[in-house]
Amino acid sequence: MKLAAREAGRVFAQPAADCPGVLIHGADPMRVADRRVEAAAAFTGPEAAAEMRLVRLAGADLRRDPAALADAVKAQGFFPGPRAVVVEEAGDALAPVLKTVLEDWRAGDARLVVTAGALKPTSALRKLFEGHRAAHALALYADPPGRGEVESMLRAAGLAPPDPGVAEDLMALALALEPGDFRQTLEKLALYKHGDPRPLTPEDVAACAPLSVEAGLDEALHLAAEARRSEIAPVMRRLAAQGVTPVALCIGAGRHFRLLHAAAADPANAARHLAPVRNFRARDRMQRQARAWNLRNLETALGTLVDADLALRSTARAPAMAVMERALIRIATLAPR
């Protein structure tokens, strides 16, 4: 049966007695690996590897020796406790072998944690697990983790639930980082706060965040273009802590919205106008933004940036970063919701 990402933590933590295992598949190897570790740990409990209750098998090896999988699932461990067999990089060629193992599976056998790359809906492996009455199939996509998933990861790292302001910082960080990098950042944050009973602060998050200046700049501009006003301030604080200048932010914002304006004005050739954006994910994101915005609001946004640029170059005493933050928030109010 299909398993939604938001339900995975609960299902892994309390697997049904008749659940023989899970298939985890997706295009991002790091995201799949993170979920594989989570599932194996939930199925077996602590010290599974040290007590030889966790067996790892490569898909390529099983293609040469299919019987090894059934042997590993049925084997009796030397130490008591639940067992799991991890099958890495499986493919449709292993579907018949896995089908036989699932049909023969009984309570007390080792549970399966099978990983694979991106699988089409017609994949035999995917159909096998999605159609099973008790096994699970978890498809992982490029969507950032939700607030519930982030809170679950915080608990796993030994960190208390944060205050709302810090939670916004963490959500902004989760949007900007790859899943594995975000998990490592939480682990780093847990070490940073070891022995410190005080709650997390934005400064703690900024001190541990590996977010590059370029990625942080881009994220602030995407947030403004997507009407996510409440998420702009935490990213701006982090950029200021990293030494990003308001002028650099203004230049980047001008480039971003000029590209959007060109793409929106010529939708048939939007991809060509956005070709200077090298990161394909950012380019796809900007294509969606260009389709959503109208030209009049984009021109107003560009005018807001010109005003901000003039304010930054003037002798006014207004805090420069506050000028840019206000400009981006104003632009976010123009963005389509």
C-alpha positions as CSV (number, residue, x, y, z in Angstrom):
1,M,0.0,0.0,0.0
2,K,1.1,3.6,-0.6
3,L,2.6,5.5,2.3
4,A,2.5,9.3,2.5
5,A,5.8,10.9,3.6
6,R,4.0,12.6,6.5
7,E,2.8,9.3,7.8
8,A,6.1,7.4,7.5
9,G,7.5,8.3,10.9
10,R,4.5,7.1,12.7
11,V,4.3,3.8,10.6
12,F,8.0,3.1,11.1
13,A,7.9,3.8,14.8
14,Q,4.9,1.4,15.3
15,P,4.9,-1.1,12.5
16,A,1.9,-3.5,12.3
17,A,2.6,-7.0,13.4
18,D,1.9,-8.3,9.8
19,C,4.0,-5.6,8.1
20,P,6.8,-7.4,6.1
21,G,8.6,-4.2,5.2
22,V,8.7,-1.1,3.0
23,L,9.9,0.0,-0.4
24,I,11.5,3.5,-0.4
25,H,12.1,5.0,-3.8
26,G,13.0,8.4,-5.3
27,A,15.3,10.3,-7.5
28,D,17.3,11.9,-4.7
29,P,19.7,9.2,-3.3
30,M,20.4,11.2,-0.1
31,R,16.7,11.5,0.7
32,V,16.2,7.8,0.1
33,A,19.2,7.0,2.3
34,D,17.9,9.1,5.1
35,R,14.6,7.3,5.1
36,R,16.3,3.9,4.8
37,V,18.2,4.6,8.0
38,E,15.1,5.8,9.7
39,A,13.0,2.8,8.7
40,A,15.7,0.3,9.6
41,A,16.3,1.9,13.0
42,A,12.5,2.0,13.7
43,F,12.1,-1.7,12.7
44,T,15.0,-3.0,14.7
45,G,15.6,-0.6,17.6
46,P,19.0,0.4,18.9
47,E,22.2,-1.6,18.6
48,A,20.8,-3.7,15.7
49,A,24.0,-3.5,13.7
50,A,26.2,-4.3,16.6
51,E,24.0,-7.3,17.5
52,M,23.9,-8.6,14.0
53,R,20.2,-8.0,13.7
54,L,20.6,-5.9,10.6
55,V,21.7,-7.4,7.2
56,R,22.6,-5.3,4.1
57,L,22.3,-6.8,0.7
58,A,23.1,-5.1,-2.7
59,G,20.6,-5.5,-5.5
60,A,23.3,-6.5,-7.9
61,D,24.4,-9.3,-5.6
62,L,20.8,-10.6,-5.3
63,R,20.5,-10.8,-9.0
64,R,23.4,-13.3,-9.0
65,D,22.2,-15.1,-5.9
66,P,18.4,-14.7,-5.4
67,A,18.2,-17.3,-2.6
68,A,20.3,-15.1,-0.3
69,L,17.4,-12.8,0.3
70,A,15.1,-15.6,1.6
71,D,17.9,-17.0,3.7
72,A,18.6,-13.6,5.3
73,V,14.9,-13.0,6.1
74,K,14.3,-16.5,7.6
75,A,17.7,-16.7,9.5
76,Q,17.6,-16.8,13.3
77,G,19.7,-14.2,15.0
78,F,22.2,-14.9,17.7
79,F,20.8,-12.0,19.8
80,P,17.1,-11.6,20.6
81,G,15.2,-8.8,19.1
82,P,13.6,-7.7,15.8
83,R,15.6,-8.0,12.6
84,A,15.7,-6.3,9.3
85,V,17.2,-6.9,5.9
86,V,18.1,-3.8,3.8
87,V,18.2,-4.3,0.0
88,E,19.9,-1.4,-1.6
89,E,19.5,-0.3,-5.3
90,A,16.8,-2.8,-6.1
91,G,15.1,-2.8,-9.5
92,D,12.3,-4.4,-11.4
93,A,14.5,-7.5,-12.1
94,L,14.2,-8.3,-8.3
95,A,10.4,-8.1,-8.3
96,P,9.8,-11.9,-8.7
97,V,12.3,-12.6,-5.9
98,L,10.8,-10.1,-3.5
99,K,7.3,-11.3,-4.4
100,T,8.2,-14.8,-3.2
101,V,9.8,-13.5,0.0
102,L,6.7,-11.3,0.7
103,E,4.3,-14.3,0.2
104,D,6.4,-16.5,2.5
105,W,6.9,-13.9,5.2
106,R,5.7,-14.7,8.7
107,A,5.7,-12.8,11.9
108,G,9.1,-13.1,13.5
109,D,10.9,-13.0,10.1
110,A,13.2,-10.1,9.4
111,R,11.4,-7.1,7.9
112,L,12.5,-5.8,4.5
113,V,13.7,-2.2,3.8
114,V,14.1,-2.0,0.0
115,T,15.5,1.1,-1.7
116,A,15.4,2.1,-5.3
117,G,15.8,5.1,-7.6
118,A,12.9,6.9,-9.2
119,L,10.3,4.3,-10.3
120,K,7.5,4.8,-12.8
121,P,3.9,3.9,-11.8
122,T,4.2,1.0,-14.1
123,S,7.2,-0.4,-12.3
124,A,6.8,-4.0,-11.3
125,L,8.6,-3.4,-8.0
126,R,6.4,-0.4,-7.2
127,K,3.2,-2.3,-8.1
128,L,4.3,-5.2,-5.9
129,F,4.6,-3.1,-2.7
130,E,1.7,-0.8,-3.4
131,G,-0.6,-3.7,-4.1
132,H,0.5,-5.7,-1.0
133,R,-2.1,-5.7,1.8
134,A,0.5,-5.0,4.6
135,A,3.8,-3.9,3.0
136,H,4.3,-0.2,2.3
137,A,5.7,1.8,-0.6
138,L,7.0,5.3,0.1
139,A,7.7,7.6,-2.9
140,L,10.1,10.5,-2.1
141,Y,9.9,13.7,-4.1
142,A,11.7,16.9,-4.1
143,D,9.2,18.6,-1.8
144,P,10.8,20.2,1.3
145,P,9.9,18.7,4.7
146,G,6.8,20.0,6.3
147,R,6.6,21.4,9.8
148,G,5.6,18.1,11.4
149,E,8.5,16.3,9.7
150,V,10.9,19.0,10.9
151,E,9.6,18.7,14.5
152,S,10.1,14.9,14.3
153,M,13.7,15.4,13.1
154,L,14.3,17.8,16.0
155,R,13.1,15.2,18.5
156,A,15.3,12.6,16.9
157,A,18.2,14.9,17.3
158,G,17.4,15.5,21.0
159,L,16.2,19.1,20.6
160,A,13.1,20.5,22.3
161,P,10.3,22.0,20.1
162,P,11.4,25.6,19.2
163,D,9.7,28.9,19.7
164,P,7.6,30.1,16.7
165,G,10.3,32.5,15.5
166,V,13.0,29.8,15.6
167,A,10.7,27.4,13.9
168,E,10.3,29.8,11.0
169,D,14.1,30.0,10.7
170,L,14.3,26.2,10.6
171,M,11.6,25.9,8.0
172,A,13.4,28.5,5.8
173,L,16.6,26.4,6.2
174,A,14.7,23.2,5.3
175,L,13.6,24.9,2.1
176,A,17.1,25.9,1.2
177,L,19.0,22.7,2.0
178,E,19.0,19.2,0.6
179,P,17.4,16.7,3.1
180,G,20.7,15.1,4.1
181,D,22.3,18.5,4.7
182,F,19.4,19.6,6.8
183,R,19.5,16.5,8.9
184,Q,23.3,17.0,9.4
185,T,22.6,20.6,10.4
186,L,20.2,19.5,13.1
187,E,22.8,17.0,14.4
188,K,25.3,19.8,14.5
189,L,22.8,22.1,16.3
190,A,22.2,19.3,18.9
191,L,26.0,19.2,19.5
192,Y,26.2,22.9,19.6
193,K,23.4,23.0,22.3
194,H,24.8,20.1,24.3
195,G,24.6,21.0,28.0
196,D,22.9,24.2,27.3
197,P,19.3,24.2,28.8
198,R,18.3,27.4,27.1
199,P,15.8,27.2,24.2
200,L,17.1,27.5,20.7
201,T,17.6,31.0,19.3
202,P,17.9,32.4,15.8
203,E,21.5,33.0,16.5
204,D,22.0,29.3,17.3
205,V,20.5,28.3,14.0
206,A,22.5,30.9,12.1
207,A,25.7,29.7,13.7
208,C,25.1,26.1,12.6
209,A,23.5,26.7,9.2
210,P,25.8,25.7,6.2
211,L,23.7,27.8,3.8
212,S,26.0,29.4,1.3
213,V,25.6,33.1,0.6
214,E,24.5,32.5,-3.0
215,A,21.8,29.9,-2.0
216,G,20.6,32.2,0.8
217,L,20.3,35.2,-1.6
218,D,18.4,33.1,-4.1
219,E,16.0,31.8,-1.4
220,A,15.2,35.3,-0.2
221,L,14.3,36.3,-3.7
222,H,12.2,33.2,-4.3
223,L,10.3,33.8,-1.1
224,A,9.4,37.4,-2.2
225,A,8.4,36.1,-5.7
226,E,6.1,33.5,-4.1
227,A,4.3,35.8,-1.6
228,R,5.8,34.1,1.4
229,R,6.2,37.3,3.4
230,S,6.5,35.7,6.9
231,E,9.5,33.7,5.8
232,I,11.6,36.6,4.5
233,A,12.7,38.1,7.8
234,P,14.5,34.9,9.1
235,V,16.4,34.5,5.9
236,M,17.4,38.2,5.9
237,R,18.7,37.8,9.5
238,R,20.8,34.9,8.4
239,L,22.2,36.7,5.4
240,A,23.0,39.7,7.5
241,A,24.9,37.4,10.0
242,Q,26.8,36.0,7.1
243,G,27.9,39.4,5.9
244,V,25.8,39.8,2.8
245,T,25.5,43.4,1.9
246,P,22.2,45.1,1.1
247,V,23.6,46.3,-2.2
248,A,24.5,42.8,-3.3
249,L,20.9,41.7,-2.3
250,C,19.4,44.6,-4.3
251,I,21.5,43.7,-7.4
252,G,20.5,40.1,-7.2
253,A,16.8,41.0,-6.7
254,G,16.9,43.3,-9.8
255,R,18.4,40.5,-11.9
256,H,15.8,38.0,-10.6
257,F,12.8,40.2,-11.4
258,R,14.1,41.4,-14.7
259,L,14.4,37.7,-15.8
260,L,10.8,37.1,-14.5
261,H,9.6,40.1,-16.5
262,A,11.2,39.0,-19.7
263,A,9.8,35.5,-19.3
264,A,6.3,36.7,-18.4
265,A,6.4,39.1,-21.4
266,D,7.3,36.4,-23.8
267,P,5.8,33.1,-22.4
268,A,6.4,31.2,-25.5
269,N,10.2,31.7,-25.1
270,A,10.3,31.7,-21.3
271,A,12.8,28.9,-21.1
272,R,15.2,30.9,-23.3
273,H,14.9,34.0,-21.2
274,L,15.6,32.0,-18.0
275,A,18.6,30.1,-19.5
276,P,21.1,32.2,-17.5
277,V,19.8,30.5,-14.4
278,R,22.1,27.5,-14.2
279,N,20.5,25.5,-11.4
280,F,17.6,23.6,-13.1
281,R,15.5,23.5,-9.9
282,A,15.8,27.2,-9.5
283,R,15.0,27.6,-13.2
284,D,11.9,25.5,-12.9
285,R,10.8,27.5,-9.9
286,M,11.2,30.7,-11.7
287,Q,9.2,29.4,-14.7
288,R,6.3,28.8,-12.3
289,Q,6.7,32.3,-10.8
290,A,6.8,33.9,-14.3
291,R,3.5,32.1,-15.2
292,A,1.8,33.3,-12.0
293,W,2.9,37.0,-12.1
294,N,1.3,39.6,-14.4
295,L,3.4,42.2,-16.2
296,R,2.0,45.2,-14.3
297,N,2.9,43.8,-10.9
298,L,6.3,42.8,-12.1
299,E,6.9,46.4,-13.3
300,T,5.8,47.7,-9.9
301,A,8.2,45.2,-8.2
302,L,11.0,46.5,-10.4
303,G,10.1,50.0,-9.5
304,T,10.2,49.1,-5.8
305,L,13.7,47.8,-6.3
306,V,14.8,51.0,-8.0
307,D,13.5,53.0,-5.1
308,A,15.4,50.7,-2.7
309,D,18.6,51.1,-4.7
310,L,18.2,54.9,-4.6
311,A,17.6,54.7,-0.8
312,L,20.7,52.6,-0.4
313,R,22.8,55.1,-2.3
314,S,21.4,58.2,-0.5
315,T,22.7,59.8,2.6
316,A,19.6,58.7,4.6
317,R,20.3,57.0,7.9
318,A,17.8,54.2,7.5
319,P,19.3,50.8,8.2
320,A,20.3,49.5,4.8
321,M,19.3,45.8,5.4
322,A,15.9,47.0,6.8
323,V,15.4,49.0,3.5
324,M,15.9,45.8,1.5
325,E,13.8,43.7,3.8
326,R,10.9,46.2,3.5
327,A,11.3,46.2,-0.3
328,L,11.2,42.4,-0.5
329,I,8.1,42.3,1.8
330,R,6.4,44.9,-0.4
331,I,7.2,42.8,-3.5
332,A,5.8,39.7,-1.7
333,T,2.5,41.6,-1.2
334,L,2.3,42.0,-5.0
335,A,3.0,38.4,-5.7
336,P,0.0,36.1,-6.7
337,R,-1.2,33.8,-3.9
